[in-house]
Amino acid sequence: MKAAILPVDTVIYQGAKEDPNTPVMKRVLEQVGFSVEMEKAIPKDFEVVKAVVARVVEEDIAELIITIGGIGCKADDCVPEASKEIFDREVPGIAESIRAFMMRTDRGAMLQRGCAGIRKNAVILNLPDNTKAMKEAVEYVLPEVVHLLEQLS
């Protein structure tokens, strides 16, 4: 299975800051058999997020698209809205389970607005930009996400 990792952070996109999350996410995905076909930082811009994620699906670059960041409550956090515009179907249980799992140790997880959904045969998953939270979240839901991808193929 192929994956794409898209950190949504304007400062990383501009090259002014290192990306701590993509190498961690890449290791997690490769350990369970994913081939990471794309790693691309993108700015926190609604239209850019929407266009890049849709292109990854339309060009069959990856079946699993993971966005990292842009899911909080700041004015420029637009990833959930951009994602929902391109979903064919939302899969709310994935994001709900991540929040429930993360709230066991961090009540602030209730402020994360990430979502998950399907476009064609691909799964799009929004994750937080905190490295520890992102890693724990993806490890928690990955078995079911893999099962979903198998159902879609």
Sequence and secondary structure as in RCSB ss.txt:
>XXXX:A:sequence
MKAAILPVDTVIYQGAKEDPNTPVMKRVLEQVGFSVEMEKAIPKDFEVVKAVVARVVEEDIAELIITIGGIGCKA
DDCVPEASKEIFDREVPGIAESIRAFMMRTDRGAMLQRGCAGIRKNAVILNLPDNTKAMKEAVEYVLPEVVHLLE
QLS
>XXXX:A:secstr
 EEEEEEB HHHHTTSS  SHHHHHHHHHHHTT EEEEE  B S HHHHHHHHHHHHHTT  SEEEEES  SSST
T  HHHHHHHH SEE HHHHHHHHHHHHTT GGGGG    EEEETTEEEEEE S HHHHHHHHHHHHHHHHHHHH
HH 
